[in-house]
């Protein structure tokens, strides 16, 4: 069994039940000169019974067919706000499609064009690992004073764990509110699964020190921490990260400033702490887009987020200087598994009366995950 399969077993059981074979081998060729024409025809045939959601990190060939583009939570909400659509084709990654399934009506079916489009960050925290961590905290009599907060970029199983144990989901834009709410409830936070968002929020927004935060490594006994370190910490950060945002460095920032006079550094809070601390502007995906759109003509931006989005911002704002912060080209590899051939295959299958790659979260998991999502929505 592969490492990926072992990780997935910690989420819901059999990995093949939701993230197995991506398709039946009938994908159209990427070089098919009629591929766009086929996509247009299939989309027209499906009409209002289908809604296509496109995450900002998708390639343009997919975004062109999206009814709505947005970040993960915005898209899941959009699906919930459109109960008339029988089918939701979610052009994103697995945890996003799960969230859409949790928030939509049972009669609506969520389709992920390629089941291999996962999220490495979400896979860094499995249900087995997180339950083991919670058991260790219980042995130290800390669970009663610890509130779990999980980032939206997590599996339904981790959201359900959070809901069961009095916690809430957060996004990159409301992480500060979620953590303040958690500290009103108790003394400690278990922040899952992105250590960088948790650390940046705790230190730069809440005023905690780096010493107030410890990192729980699920691959080490007791998280690689002593009992005293765990007891002393105010924020226990899970050892997870985004493979794209984690690449940006201080050297990237220095290089951008030396090459482009007056450039502003704009990064996502999933970046490493020293990068976020050195940036001029820090914000969620939606905030990054708004910042560039609302900036004056002639302004210069070096942006630390996924390359598809940066390129799109550059193309849509030609009167501004928009560059990618890193010198190395780096797309989100799993997000890019959703391509036009997979989208055409999913749409043409629906035209033929066949639902492919449906994402369905089991009812018990969905129930508790929705509790955590509802708590986020109720945050003051």
N, C-alpha and C positions, 0 to 999 in steps of 0.2 A: 504494500500500500504506500502511495506517495505521501510526502509531507503535506501537500495541499489537502489530500483526502483525510489525513489524520486531523488536520486543523478543522476541516468541515464537520467531522464527526462530533466535535465539541459543540457544534451549533444546534443541530436539530436531529441528529441521528445519521441516517443513510445519506451520504453526500449525493448520491445519484438521484435522489427523489426531487431535488430542486436545482442542482447544479451539475448535472451529468452531461450527456452528449448534447452538443450545441445545436445540431440540426441533423436531418436525415440524409445529408449528402447531396441535396438538390439545390444548393446555393447557386445563383447565377454567377457567371464569371465577372470579376472586377473589370475586365477589359471589354465587356460587352458594350458595343457602341450605342445600343438601344436601352441601356440600363436606366438612364434618367427618364426616357420616354415610358419605360415599363413602370417606374415609380409613380410618375404623374398619372398614368392610366389606372393603376391599382388604387391610388389615393382617391381619385375621383369616384371610382366604383364603390368604395367603402363609405363615403359621405360622412354624415354626422354620427353614425354608429361607432366611429373610431376617433380617438383623440391621440395625437402624437406629441409626446413631451420630449424636448431636447435639452440636455444639460449644457451649460455654457462651455464645458470642456470638449464637447463633441466637435468633430471635424465639420467643415462647412457643407459637405455633400449631404450630411445628415440634418444639420440645422436648417437647411433650405426647406425641408419637408415638415419641420416642427410647427405645430399650432401655437405652442408656447415654449419659450426658452427661459431657463432660470436655474437657480441652485436647487439642491435636492429637496429641501423642505417646501420651497415655493411650488415646485412641480407636483409634489405629493398633495399639497393643498389644492392646486388647480384641478387635479383629478377628482378630489373629493367634492369640489364645487361644481362639477359637471356630471351629475348623476345620470344624465340622458345618454352618455356615451357607454355603450355596452362593452367596448374594448378599449384599453389604454395601452398603447405601445410606448414603453418607457425607454427612451434612448439615453441610458445612463449606466449605472452599475447595480449589482444585485441588491445591496442594502436599500438603495433608493426605490427599487421596485417593490421590495418588502414593505417599506413605509407606505407606499401608495396602496398596497393591498390592505394594510391595516386600517387606513383612513377612508377607504371607499366602501360602497355598498357591496353586499355579498353577491349581488347579481352582476357586478362588473368584474371583468377578467383582465388581469395585468399581464402583459407580454413583454419579455426581455429578449430582444432580437438575437442575442448571443449569450448563452448561459455562462460562458467562461469570462464574461465581463464582471469581474469581482472588484474588490478593493483591498489592497494589501494592508492598509491600516486597519480596516474592519476585521480582517482575518488574524490580526495580531492579538486579539482578545477573544478567546473561545469561552463558551459557557462553562466547560469543565475547569479551565484555568481560573476564571473569575470566581466561581463557587469555591474553589480551593483557597483563594485569597481571602474570601469572606469568612471561611471557616477558621483561618489563622487569626483573623481579627477578632472573631468570636472567642477564641481561646484566650485572647488578651483582654477580654471584656470591653472591646472597643466598638462593637457593632451598634450598640445603643446610642453612641455619640457620634457615629459616622454616617454621613448621607452620601449615597452614590449619585454622581452626575455623569451621564454618558453623552458623548458627542453624537450628533445625528449620524455621523459616519461610523456606524456600528451595526451589527446584525440585529435582527428582531429578537434573537435569544438574549442578547445583552440588554436591549431595551426592556425586555420582559423582566430580567433580573433586577434592573433598576426600579421598575414599577413595583415589584413585589417587596422591595426593601426600602420603600419610602422616598425614593429619589425621583429625579426628573431628567428628561432629555434637554440638551441645549444645542444651539447652532453657534457658528462663529460670531454672529452678531449679537446674541443675547447671553453669551457665556458668563459675562460679568453679573447680569441679573440673576442667573441660575445659581452661581456660586454664592452671591450675597444671601439669597433665599436659603441655601443650604446651611450657611453659617448661622442664620437665625434659628435653625432647627437644632443644630448640634455643634460640636467642637471641631469636627474633622470632615474632610471630603475625600472620597475615593473617586478620582477623575479618570474616566475611561473614554476611548483607548489612546487618545493623542496627548502625549506628555507635553508637547510644545504649546498647544493651545491652553492647556491647564496651567502650565508654568507662566506663560506670558500674561494670562488673565490674573492669576494670583499676585504676581509681582508688580506688573505695570498698571493694573486697574484697581486691585484691592489693597495695594501697598504692603503686601507681605514680603518677606525676604526670601532669597534663594534657599537659605538654611531652613525655612519653614516647610520646604517641599522635599520629599524623598521620592525616588523612583522604584516602583515594584517591578522586579524582573520575574515574570512567570516561569522562566526556565531555571530559576535558582531556588534553593530551599529557603522558605520564609521570605521569598521575594528578593533574596540577596541582602536583607537588612537584619539588624539586630532588633530584639524586642524593644529596646530603649529607643532606637531610632524611629520605630513605628509609633511608639507611644508619644514621642516628642513632636512628631510631624503634625502640621495642620492640614497639609494637602498631600495625599498619597497619589502620585502620578503613575499611571500604567505605562509600561515600557512599550509604547507604540508611536508611530510617526507616519507622515505622508512621504512616500518615496519621491515625489516631485518637489514639494515645498522644502523638504529636508536638505535638498541639494544646494540651495542658495547659501552664500557665504559672505563674510566681511570683505574678502578679496573681490567678490563680484561687485559689491557696493563701491569700493575704492576705485575699481577699474571704470565703472560707469561714471563716477564723478570726475575722473581725470580725462575722460574722453568727450563728455558732453557738458559744456558749461551751463550752470543753472538747472541741471537735471534734478528732479524730485524722485526720491526712492519710495515706491509704493509696493507694499508687500502684504501677503496674507498672514494672519496670526498663527497658521500652522508652521511657519518658518521657525528656525532655531532662535533661541532667546537673544543671542548677540546680534542677529540680523534684524529682528524686530526692534530691538532697542536702538539700533543705528539708523533705522528708516525714518523718513519724513512723515509718511502716512501709513497707517496700518488698518486693514479692514477686511470684511468678508468679500466674497466674490461679487455680490450685488453692489457693495460699497465701492469696490475697485472700479466697477463699470461706471457708476454714477460720478465718481471723482474725476475720471478722465472726460466723460461727456460734459461735465459742468465747468471744466477748466478752460481758461481763455486760449484763443488761438495763439500759436507760437510757443505754448508751454511744452516742457519736455518731461517725459516720464520713463523711468526704468522700472519695469514691473516684475515682481517676483511671484508669479503664479503660473498655472498651466499654459503651455505655449499656444495651443489652439485659440484660447481666449485672447492672449496678448496680440496675436496676429490679427484677429478679428477686430480688436480695438484699434489697431494701427490702420487697418483698411477702412474702418467706419469713421475715423477721425483724422483725415488726411491733412488737416490744417495744424495738427499737433505732432510733436516728435514722440513716438511711442516705441520703445525698444524692450527686448527681453533682457532681464537682469543677468541671466547666466550666459556665458559664452558658448556653452555646449547645448545643442538642440536636445530637448527632453520633453516628449509628450507623456501624458498619462497612458501607459501601455495597455492597461486593462480597459480604460474608457475608450481607447481607440479600437478595441475589438468590435465595437458597434460601428459597422461601416454600411455603405449603401447596398452591397449585395445582401447582407443580413436583413436590412430593413425591407428591401424588396421581397425577399423570401417570406418574411413575416406577413407582409401585406398581401401578397399573392396567395399565401396559404389561407388567409381569412376570406379572400374573394372566393376561393374554392370551397369554403365552408369548414376549414380545418384550423383549430386553434393550436398554435405551437408555442413552446417555451413559456407556458403559463406559470407565474409565480404565485404560490398560495401558501400563506403562513398558517400553521395549524391554529385552531381557535383558542386554545389555552394560552399559547405564546402571544397571539394577537391581542387577547384581552388584557394581559398584564403590560404589554408594550404600549398599548393605547393609554393606559393609566399614566405611564411616564410621559407620553406625548401630551396628554391633556394637562398634566401639571405644568409643563412648559408653557402651554398656551395661557394658563391662568396666572403666570408670573406677573407681579405688579410692574 
